[in-house]
């Protein structure tokens, strides 16, 4: 069954364990998931839980996003509730909206007018970086939070289940082009899927993941484990102490790391 869906364009603000007071933006359909991954831990649910027709007409219109955010920011400013971040998240992969770049430019203008100290944050699964428009847009926002959950190709396919012909080495190469202007977020977990064991906390997997982190050289790494229901019910939560052991290996590379559990 489907999990959590965001039923509005603007939601929150919420007190995020990673981003402070965050005002969420869902540019994707309200009744469906649109994503290039089918992650075994996705709180929204499996891709197959939703209709397969993801035509452009289902995406929120650019002008609706603009007006929804403007109204909310005016209201929050009048109540002296200024968010730390305006965060693109929602029902899947936000950069898959066909007008993503234009929407970001709109939001930057509204932000500058009403809450100039608020950062724009995008949570992405890193699969659309071959799109030059998307990549160039991401280079000009404050916080790029890019997913990297595995070290090996096999573990990547087991955990993230890419929909298209996407490989982890291609993702890493694209992340390297950011020249450090990004954060990496990684989910650590154990379980099994379709009879295959899944564990990205093993010494071998962590080392391969660390090699990618070193090559990408991000501003920081966010390590976390599940804190909501998942479509795969075998997944086990990794405790904070174990996340911190991995985080310390990142810190030894000279890269900031924070654990959330």
Backbone bond lengths (Angstrom), bond angles and torsions (degrees), N, CA, C in turn:
res aa  C-N    CA-C-N  psi(-1)  N-CA   C-N-CA  omega(-1)  CA-C   N-CA-C  phi
1 X - - - 1.459 - - 1.530 109.66 -
2 X 1.350 117.33 148.60 1.459 119.93 177.89 1.519 111.82 -59.30
3 X 1.316 115.50 153.55 1.452 120.79 178.68 1.514 110.91 -99.29
4 X 1.327 116.04 -129.11 1.457 121.75 -175.58 1.525 110.03 -83.67
5 X 1.342 116.86 124.40 1.455 121.93 172.87 1.530 108.80 -116.58
6 X 1.327 116.38 141.93 1.459 120.86 175.48 1.520 107.93 -87.14
7 X 1.332 116.52 120.37 1.459 120.75 -172.12 1.521 113.24 -98.39
8 X 1.326 117.28 17.91 1.460 120.89 176.77 1.527 108.88 -148.51
9 X 1.326 115.46 164.51 1.464 119.89 179.70 1.524 110.65 -70.95
10 X 1.314 116.31 -48.39 1.465 121.83 -179.27 1.518 108.49 -110.11
11 X 1.309 117.54 131.85 1.462 120.47 179.17 1.530 109.62 -137.63
12 X 1.313 114.20 155.17 1.456 119.45 -175.43 1.525 110.35 92.81
13 X 1.347 117.32 -158.43 1.464 124.28 10.22 1.525 113.48 -73.23
14 X 1.336 114.28 152.35 1.456 121.42 178.04 1.519 108.46 -120.76
15 X 1.316 115.93 156.47 1.462 121.60 176.72 1.513 107.52 -89.28
16 X 1.323 116.74 98.30 1.460 122.45 -175.53 1.517 110.62 -81.86
17 X 1.321 115.96 139.91 1.463 119.63 177.47 1.525 111.55 -69.63
18 X 1.323 117.33 -13.17 1.457 120.83 179.67 1.516 113.91 -112.45
19 X 1.354 117.60 -33.34 1.460 119.61 -166.79 1.517 114.03 -121.06
20 X 1.314 118.51 18.32 1.455 120.38 179.59 1.520 110.95 69.12
21 X 1.329 117.17 -141.16 1.456 121.23 178.11 1.527 107.67 -81.00
22 X 1.331 115.75 113.18 1.459 121.08 -171.51 1.522 110.98 -119.53
23 X 1.319 116.09 128.55 1.461 122.63 173.87 1.524 107.23 -99.18
24 X 1.326 116.54 116.33 1.454 120.81 -174.24 1.519 113.23 -85.38
25 X 1.342 115.03 147.59 1.458 122.60 174.64 1.524 108.08 -124.15
26 X 1.329 116.82 122.14 1.459 122.27 174.52 1.519 108.35 -110.27
27 X 1.334 117.43 104.68 1.465 121.35 -179.68 1.522 112.01 -89.01
28 X 1.328 116.67 -1.88 1.465 122.34 -174.74 1.526 110.75 -96.04
29 X 1.320 118.51 168.66 1.473 121.07 -178.83 1.524 112.15 -55.48
30 X 1.321 115.73 148.46 1.467 120.56 -178.87 1.524 111.96 -77.50
31 X 1.331 117.23 -24.04 1.469 120.18 -172.99 1.519 112.88 -112.62
32 X 1.331 116.73 16.55 1.458 118.63 -175.78 1.520 110.68 -155.29
33 X 1.314 115.28 160.19 1.459 122.55 174.85 1.527 108.79 -102.72
34 X 1.318 116.95 135.29 1.460 122.55 176.93 1.522 107.41 -126.22
35 X 1.326 117.34 108.59 1.461 119.62 -174.16 1.519 111.30 -154.45
36 X 1.322 115.62 148.10 1.459 122.41 176.55 1.525 111.89 -89.96
37 X 1.323 117.42 -2.40 1.455 124.28 171.56 1.527 109.11 -116.26
38 X 1.321 115.06 163.35 1.469 121.57 171.93 1.526 107.22 -134.27
39 X 1.330 115.34 61.01 1.462 121.82 -170.60 1.527 111.81 -59.53
40 X 1.315 115.48 141.42 1.464 120.29 -177.52 1.519 112.38 -70.32
41 X 1.347 117.59 -11.73 1.463 120.71 -179.48 1.525 112.85 -110.09
42 X 1.336 118.96 5.51 1.462 121.61 -172.07 1.522 111.76 -63.00
43 X 1.335 116.72 123.71 1.460 121.97 -178.53 1.525 112.15 -67.93
44 X 1.337 117.26 -19.73 1.463 120.40 178.27 1.532 111.21 -75.54
45 X 1.331 116.69 -29.52 1.465 121.12 179.84 1.519 111.52 118.51
46 X 1.327 116.15 -175.91 1.461 121.79 178.48 1.529 109.88 -73.94
47 X 1.325 116.00 150.50 1.469 119.62 174.78 1.526 111.10 -57.93
48 X 1.327 116.85 -35.49 1.462 121.49 -177.67 1.526 113.29 -69.27
49 X 1.332 117.42 -10.95 1.463 120.93 176.80 1.525 112.07 -73.52
50 X 1.341 116.84 -11.70 1.458 120.76 -171.58 1.521 110.93 -123.32
51 X 1.338 117.80 161.17 1.465 120.81 178.38 1.517 111.03 -57.60
52 X 1.332 115.72 146.98 1.466 120.39 -176.94 1.516 112.78 -84.69
53 X 1.350 117.47 -11.98 1.455 120.55 -177.56 1.522 110.45 -85.00
54 X 1.341 116.29 104.00 1.464 120.80 179.99 1.529 109.17 -112.36
55 X 1.307 117.25 59.73 1.455 121.12 179.53 1.525 109.76 -70.97
56 X 1.334 115.32 161.39 1.464 120.12 -178.62 1.526 112.37 -58.71
57 X 1.329 116.85 -28.70 1.459 119.62 -177.80 1.521 112.79 -64.75
58 X 1.315 117.72 -19.49 1.460 120.12 -179.01 1.527 112.72 -80.76
59 X 1.307 116.91 -21.27 1.456 119.92 -179.45 1.530 109.86 -72.98
60 X 1.330 115.46 149.42 1.454 118.60 175.32 1.526 109.84 -61.85
61 X 1.330 115.50 137.64 1.457 120.44 179.95 1.522 110.36 -69.02
62 X 1.303 115.05 145.98 1.467 121.52 -179.24 1.526 111.58 -54.23
63 X 1.349 116.83 -45.40 1.465 119.68 -177.58 1.530 111.96 -67.54
64 X 1.332 117.27 -32.74 1.466 120.06 177.77 1.525 110.80 -67.58
65 X 1.322 116.32 -39.21 1.462 120.78 177.85 1.529 109.63 -63.75
66 X 1.311 115.61 -44.44 1.475 121.04 179.99 1.530 110.59 -57.86
67 X 1.323 116.57 -52.24 1.463 119.96 -175.25 1.530 112.13 -70.21
68 X 1.318 117.23 -35.19 1.468 120.10 178.74 1.519 110.95 -64.08
69 X 1.327 116.54 -44.36 1.466 119.71 179.62 1.528 111.13 -68.67
70 X 1.323 116.87 -41.36 1.459 119.85 -179.87 1.520 111.12 -59.03
71 X 1.322 116.48 -46.94 1.468 120.46 179.75 1.515 111.51 -60.81
72 X 1.330 116.58 -42.75 1.465 119.40 -178.14 1.518 111.32 -68.05
73 X 1.325 117.59 -40.35 1.462 119.89 -179.47 1.523 111.38 -66.93
74 X 1.319 117.16 -38.59 1.465 119.90 176.77 1.530 109.71 -61.44
75 X 1.330 115.89 -44.38 1.464 120.10 179.47 1.526 111.42 -62.95
76 X 1.329 117.45 -45.90 1.466 120.82 -178.80 1.521 111.54 -65.35
77 X 1.319 116.51 -38.94 1.460 119.28 179.92 1.519 110.72 -65.34
78 X 1.320 117.49 -39.51 1.471 120.86 178.26 1.520 111.51 -63.57
79 X 1.341 115.88 -28.69 1.470 120.54 179.81 1.529 112.12 -96.38
80 X 1.336 116.62 8.91 1.474 122.56 179.22 1.531 111.29 56.80
81 X 1.335 116.13 40.92 1.467 122.28 177.92 1.531 108.24 -118.02
82 X 1.321 115.87 79.04 1.457 120.88 -175.33 1.537 109.33 -87.66
83 X 1.334 118.27 121.42 1.471 119.47 -179.96 1.525 111.82 -72.65
84 X 1.329 115.55 151.45 1.460 120.37 174.02 1.526 111.01 -75.06
85 X 1.332 114.78 -33.50 1.462 120.17 -176.47 1.524 111.03 -140.61
86 X 1.321 115.87 145.11 1.464 123.04 162.59 1.514 105.06 -103.11
87 X 1.321 116.32 114.29 1.464 120.95 -166.33 1.518 112.39 -114.75
88 X 1.348 116.18 119.62 1.455 121.62 172.79 1.525 108.65 -76.56
89 X 1.318 116.11 116.92 1.456 121.29 177.25 1.527 106.63 -147.45
90 X 1.331 117.92 -126.80 1.457 119.98 171.92 1.510 114.44 96.72
91 X 1.349 115.77 -148.59 1.462 122.58 -167.68 1.523 113.14 -89.09
92 X 1.317 116.23 55.65 1.460 120.04 177.98 1.512 111.85 131.76
93 X 1.341 116.30 -141.04 1.456 123.13 -175.77 1.531 109.97 -99.49
94 X 1.342 118.08 107.30 1.473 120.53 -172.57 1.515 114.08 -62.92
95 X 1.337 118.17 -30.18 1.469 119.43 -177.20 1.522 112.49 -72.36
96 X 1.331 118.22 -3.92 1.464 120.89 176.99 1.527 112.00 -82.00
97 X 1.336 118.11 -8.64 1.465 119.32 174.11 1.532 108.31 -62.01
98 X 1.333 118.88 130.61 1.475 120.35 -175.73 1.516 114.11 -63.02
99 X 1.332 118.50 -19.25 1.463 120.94 178.22 1.530 111.23 -113.49
100 X 1.304 116.70 28.91 1.463 120.82 -175.90 1.524 112.24 -52.35
101 X 1.313 117.92 -48.48 1.463 120.84 -175.46 1.523 111.54 -62.98
102 X 1.323 117.45 -43.33 1.458 120.83 178.49 1.524 111.35 -65.44
103 X 1.323 116.51 -37.96 1.468 120.79 178.73 1.524 110.48 -63.33
104 X 1.320 116.88 -42.55 1.469 119.78 178.11 1.520 110.47 -61.62
105 X 1.315 117.48 -41.95 1.465 119.90 178.44 1.526 111.05 -62.59
106 X 1.334 117.01 -40.56 1.461 120.64 176.27 1.528 111.10 -59.56
107 X 1.326 114.91 -46.06 1.464 119.91 -176.32 1.524 111.09 -67.57
108 X 1.311 117.20 -35.53 1.462 119.69 176.25 1.530 111.15 -61.87
109 X 1.332 117.12 -39.10 1.466 120.68 178.91 1.523 111.20 -66.02
110 X 1.336 116.85 -43.71 1.466 120.22 178.74 1.521 110.00 -65.28
111 X 1.327 116.25 -44.10 1.467 121.03 178.91 1.521 110.37 -56.56
112 X 1.341 115.76 -48.96 1.468 119.99 -177.26 1.524 111.97 -61.84
113 X 1.322 116.38 -30.78 1.454 120.57 -178.32 1.523 112.56 -77.47
114 X 1.324 117.01 -41.42 1.469 120.14 -170.57 1.532 114.19 -107.93
115 X 1.337 117.95 -37.94 1.466 120.02 -176.55 1.534 109.06 -138.39
116 X 1.316 118.30 68.16 1.470 121.41 -170.63 1.521 114.99 -61.93
117 X 1.328 118.23 -18.98 1.465 119.99 -179.75 1.533 112.65 -89.32
118 X 1.312 116.76 -3.55 1.463 121.15 -179.12 1.524 110.12 -81.85
119 X 1.312 116.62 136.17 1.458 121.77 179.33 1.527 110.88 -87.09
120 X 1.322 115.16 152.38 1.463 121.09 171.70 1.522 107.76 -101.98
121 X 1.324 114.80 127.39 1.465 122.27 -175.60 1.526 109.21 -124.09
122 X 1.314 116.12 137.22 1.458 121.05 175.57 1.522 109.04 -121.75
123 X 1.339 115.88 124.36 1.459 121.70 172.76 1.523 107.64 -94.98
124 X 1.309 116.85 115.87 1.465 120.89 -174.07 1.522 110.90 -132.01
125 X 1.344 115.13 153.85 1.467 119.41 177.02 1.530 112.20 -91.41
126 X 1.319 117.28 6.79 1.477 123.05 171.48 1.519 114.11 74.94
127 X 1.326 119.72 10.74 1.466 121.07 -173.31 1.522 114.04 -92.81
128 X 1.330 118.64 -10.91 1.471 120.47 -174.37 1.522 112.53 -106.66
129 X 1.312 117.03 15.68 1.462 120.16 -173.49 1.522 112.88 -73.36
130 X 1.339 117.67 -12.22 1.461 119.92 173.96 1.522 111.61 -72.54
131 X 1.332 116.14 -15.47 1.457 121.52 176.09 1.528 108.03 -79.93
132 X 1.329 117.04 109.75 1.471 120.87 -174.14 1.523 111.96 -58.63
133 X 1.318 117.60 -38.67 1.458 120.55 179.89 1.524 111.10 -62.27
134 X 1.331 116.28 -44.02 1.465 120.82 178.31 1.523 109.92 -63.66
135 X 1.319 116.62 -48.51 1.463 120.46 -177.23 1.529 111.18 -60.91
136 X 1.332 116.89 -46.80 1.458 120.09 -179.00 1.532 111.24 -62.79
137 X 1.316 116.61 -36.69 1.466 120.83 178.11 1.521 110.96 -64.98
138 X 1.314 116.18 -44.25 1.461 120.09 -178.80 1.528 111.91 -64.27
139 X 1.311 116.99 -30.73 1.465 119.93 178.99 1.524 112.45 -64.87
140 X 1.342 117.71 -17.30 1.461 121.09 -173.91 1.526 112.93 -113.83
141 X 1.340 116.54 25.65 1.463 120.64 170.03 1.526 108.40 -118.20
142 X 1.327 115.71 169.17 1.469 119.34 -174.35 1.528 113.32 -75.02
143 X 1.347 116.95 -43.50 1.462 119.15 -170.98 1.519 111.73 -129.91
144 X 1.321 115.83 109.85 1.461 121.60 170.06 1.522 108.08 -99.59
145 X 1.335 115.81 115.76 1.458 120.97 179.63 1.522 107.11 -110.11
146 X 1.335 116.27 103.14 1.455 121.63 -169.91 1.532 111.06 -109.37
147 X 1.311 115.83 135.72 1.455 122.06 -175.74 1.526 112.57 -78.51
148 X 1.330 115.71 136.51 1.468 122.38 169.12 1.523 106.98 -152.22
149 X 1.324 116.59 100.40 1.460 121.89 -170.99 1.518 114.62 -100.47
150 X 1.320 118.30 -4.02 1.465 119.11 -172.25 1.513 110.86 -145.58
151 X 1.329 114.63 165.08 1.455 121.15 174.21 1.510 111.65 -102.92
152 X 1.328 117.22 -44.01 1.456 121.58 -176.79 1.518 111.44 -96.10
153 X 1.317 116.25 157.78 1.462 121.59 176.62 1.519 111.49 -61.99
154 X 1.338 116.76 -39.47 1.460 120.11 -179.04 1.524 111.28 -64.06
155 X 1.334 117.35 -45.38 1.465 120.05 -179.55 1.531 110.73 -68.35
156 X 1.314 116.63 -35.73 1.464 121.53 175.71 1.525 110.22 -57.96
157 X 1.319 117.16 -45.57 1.466 120.54 -177.98 1.527 111.35 -70.81
158 X 1.305 117.79 -33.84 1.457 120.69 178.95 1.527 111.70 -70.23
159 X 1.317 117.44 -41.04 1.465 121.07 -175.20 1.528 111.72 -83.77
160 X 1.336 116.69 -48.67 1.470 120.40 -171.71 1.525 113.98 -94.88
161 X 1.315 118.07 -21.07 1.460 123.19 177.64 1.534 112.06 44.08
162 X 1.353 116.99 66.02 1.461 119.50 -178.70 1.525 111.71 -59.68
163 X 1.324 114.78 140.53 1.464 120.69 -176.64 1.522 110.81 -76.78
164 X 1.313 117.56 -38.92 1.462 121.98 -177.61 1.524 110.31 -105.08
165 X 1.313 115.67 -172.23 1.462 121.52 -177.80 1.527 109.44 -80.10
166 X 1.337 114.90 72.22 1.462 122.46 -176.80 1.523 108.48 -112.09
167 X 1.330 117.22 134.18 1.462 121.72 -178.75 1.528 109.69 -122.64
168 X 1.315 115.47 150.26 1.459 119.78 -175.78 1.526 112.03 -63.74
169 X 1.319 118.05 -34.94 1.462 119.31 -179.87 1.529 111.16 -65.36
170 X 1.335 116.62 -35.67 1.465 119.50 177.74 1.527 110.53 -66.00
171 X 1.341 116.13 -41.21 1.462 120.29 178.22 1.525 110.29 -61.95
172 X 1.316 116.71 -45.74 1.470 120.28 -179.59 1.524 110.91 -61.27
173 X 1.332 117.13 -42.79 1.467 119.85 179.31 1.525 111.20 -60.48
174 X 1.336 116.84 -40.73 1.466 119.99 178.14 1.520 112.01 -68.02
175 X 1.321 116.91 -37.55 1.464 119.95 179.15 1.529 111.11 -66.90
176 X 1.299 117.26 -31.35 1.460 120.70 178.13 1.528 111.95 -64.32
177 X 1.334 116.79 -28.65 1.459 120.75 -176.98 1.522 111.79 -70.31
178 X 1.345 117.99 -16.64 1.459 120.87 176.20 1.529 111.94 -65.92
179 X 1.340 116.50 -16.34 1.472 120.81 -178.67 1.523 112.16 54.61
180 X 1.326 115.45 41.32 1.455 120.92 174.49 1.510 115.34 87.45
181 X 1.350 119.08 -3.55 1.475 121.15 -177.37 1.537 109.89 -86.34
182 X 1.317 115.52 59.57 1.460 121.16 -179.16 1.520 109.90 -166.95
183 X 1.332 113.95 163.82 1.455 122.31 168.95 1.522 107.38 -115.14
184 X 1.307 116.57 147.04 1.459 121.85 173.75 1.524 108.27 -102.87
185 X 1.337 116.62 132.11 1.464 120.13 172.24 1.525 107.92 -113.99
186 X 1.314 115.97 135.84 1.456 121.31 -175.42 1.517 110.77 -135.20
187 X 1.321 115.04 132.97 1.466 122.90 176.80 1.524 108.82 -97.95
188 X 1.329 116.01 126.80 1.462 120.35 176.84 1.524 109.02 -110.34
189 X 1.339 115.12 136.35 1.460 119.47 -173.59 1.530 110.45 -161.77
190 X 1.327 113.19 169.39 1.473 121.73 172.98 1.522 108.16 -136.89
191 X 1.321 115.43 154.36 1.456 120.08 177.77 1.516 109.40 164.07
192 X 1.311 115.38 -152.86 1.455 120.00 175.25 1.525 108.58 -151.66
193 X 1.334 115.53 154.76 1.458 120.22 179.71 1.521 108.96 -144.83
194 X 1.334 114.33 123.26 1.468 120.65 -179.36 1.520 111.73 52.51
195 X 1.327 114.72 41.63 1.453 120.94 175.07 1.509 115.14 83.67
196 X 1.333 119.00 -0.84 1.462 121.57 -179.38 1.527 110.16 -106.73
197 X 1.339 117.22 133.70 1.469 119.76 178.28 1.516 111.10 -69.63
198 X 1.340 115.61 143.88 1.465 121.85 178.97 1.519 108.43 -126.87
199 X 1.330 116.28 125.58 1.461 120.88 178.80 1.523 108.30 -160.89
200 X 1.314 117.47 105.10 1.470 119.88 178.67 1.522 111.95 -97.00
201 X 1.349 116.11 17.32 1.463 120.48 177.93 1.526 112.44 -104.18
202 X 1.335 118.49 1.70 1.458 120.34 179.79 1.527 110.13 -67.76
203 X 1.306 116.06 159.09 1.461 120.78 -179.06 1.524 111.19 -56.76
204 X 1.335 116.73 -43.12 1.464 120.91 -178.35 1.526 111.33 -65.56
205 X 1.345 116.69 -46.16 1.460 120.15 -178.39 1.525 111.21 -66.30
206 X 1.319 116.33 -43.09 1.467 119.52 -179.93 1.526 110.50 -62.14
207 X 1.334 117.35 -39.99 1.462 119.51 -179.62 1.525 111.41 -64.55
208 X 1.325 117.18 -41.79 1.469 119.68 178.09 1.528 110.31 -64.93
209 X 1.323 116.73 -40.50 1.466 121.16 176.86 1.522 110.47 -62.65
210 X 1.346 117.32 -43.29 1.463 121.14 178.08 1.523 111.54 -61.84
211 X 1.323 117.25 -36.90 1.469 120.09 176.94 1.528 110.65 -61.03
212 X 1.338 115.82 -40.30 1.469 119.33 176.65 1.529 110.89 -65.21
213 X 1.332 116.27 -44.04 1.462 120.38 -179.75 1.527 110.35 -59.87
214 X 1.307 116.50 -43.92 1.470 120.11 179.28 1.523 110.88 -61.00
215 X 1.332 117.07 -41.58 1.460 121.03 -178.95 1.523 111.70 -68.54
216 X 1.337 117.52 -37.06 1.466 122.38 -179.43 1.524 110.71 -74.89
217 X 1.331 116.23 -38.37 1.465 123.67 179.27 1.532 112.09 53.90
218 X 1.337 117.84 59.42 1.470 120.89 -178.26 1.523 112.10 -74.03
219 X 1.339 115.20 169.88 1.470 120.12 174.43 1.516 110.59 -64.78
220 X 1.313 116.65 -31.83 1.455 120.60 -179.49 1.515 110.68 -169.39
221 X 1.329 114.65 167.62 1.466 121.91 179.43 1.522 108.53 -127.86
222 X 1.322 115.94 134.04 1.457 122.98 177.23 1.526 107.76 -109.92
223 X 1.330 116.22 117.02 1.460 121.50 -179.65 1.517 108.81 -106.89
224 X 1.308 116.88 133.44 1.453 119.00 -179.72 1.528 110.68 -151.60
225 X 1.321 114.64 168.82 1.452 121.05 174.97 1.515 108.04 -131.55
226 X 1.304 116.47 176.32 1.463 120.65 -172.44 1.527 111.47 -63.96
227 X 1.336 115.35 142.40 1.461 119.87 173.61 1.525 111.20 -136.09
228 X 1.351 116.65 9.52 1.461 122.00 176.99 1.522 108.73 -138.88
229 X 1.317 115.33 170.34 1.457 120.37 178.99 1.530 110.49 -62.55
230 X 1.321 116.04 145.23 1.458 122.26 -179.03 1.520 110.16 -122.79
231 X 1.348 118.11 153.81 1.461 119.86 179.14 1.529 112.82 -66.83
232 X 1.328 116.79 -29.63 1.459 121.53 173.96 1.528 107.59 -92.82
233 X 1.323 116.37 115.01 1.467 120.15 -171.76 1.531 113.64 -85.65
234 X 1.347 117.08 2.45 1.469 119.30 178.48 1.525 112.59 -90.48
235 X 1.312 117.02 -7.22 1.465 119.90 -172.49 1.526 111.07 -68.18
236 X 1.334 114.90 134.65 1.456 122.09 178.85 1.524 110.12 -106.78
237 X 1.289 115.86 137.98 1.463 122.18 178.11 1.526 110.15 -72.94
238 X 1.306 116.47 135.22 1.464 122.24 173.90 1.528 107.74 -90.82
239 X 1.310 116.42 129.00 1.458 121.13 -174.66 1.537 111.76 -75.70
240 X 1.307 114.37 159.57 1.464 121.93 -175.01 1.523 111.96 -56.12
241 X 1.324 117.35 -41.85 1.470 120.73 -177.21 1.534 111.12 -60.03
242 X 1.324 116.43 -38.52 1.464 119.14 179.65 1.525 111.01 -73.23
243 X 1.326 116.63 -38.52 1.459 119.50 174.70 1.527 110.41 -59.21
244 X 1.317 116.24 -40.68 1.454 119.99 -179.94 1.526 112.08 -65.60
245 X 1.314 117.78 -33.82 1.469 119.48 176.80 1.528 110.44 -63.05
246 X 1.323 115.92 -39.38 1.464 119.73 177.05 1.524 109.71 -70.68
247 X 1.333 116.41 -42.01 1.465 120.63 179.49 1.520 111.57 -58.99
248 X 1.324 117.08 -37.68 1.461 120.05 179.42 1.527 111.36 -63.59
249 X 1.318 117.26 -32.18 1.468 120.16 176.79 1.530 110.43 -68.66
250 X 1.330 116.31 -33.66 1.466 120.00 174.85 1.524 109.63 -67.09
251 X 1.320 116.83 -43.41 1.472 120.82 -179.33 1.530 110.96 -62.23
252 X 1.329 116.64 -32.59 1.459 119.56 177.83 1.526 111.85 -66.08
253 X 1.332 116.53 -17.89 1.475 120.91 175.46 1.524 111.07 -83.54
254 X 1.358 116.47 -3.17 1.447 120.06 -177.31 1.515 113.11 84.83
255 X 1.351 117.68 19.35 1.460 123.49 -178.43 1.510 108.99 -115.94
256 X 1.328 116.86 134.34 1.452 121.60 178.31 1.528 110.81 -63.52
257 X 1.328 117.13 140.87 1.471 121.35 178.49 1.513 109.71 -142.45
258 X 1.337 115.61 139.53 1.444 122.46 177.72 1.518 109.96 -131.66
259 X 1.325 116.12 136.85 1.455 121.71 -178.65 1.525 110.73 -106.53
260 X 1.328 116.64 141.84 1.458 123.44 178.39 1.513 107.97 -134.56
261 X 1.331 117.61 126.95 1.462 120.41 -179.21 1.500 110.32 -145.99
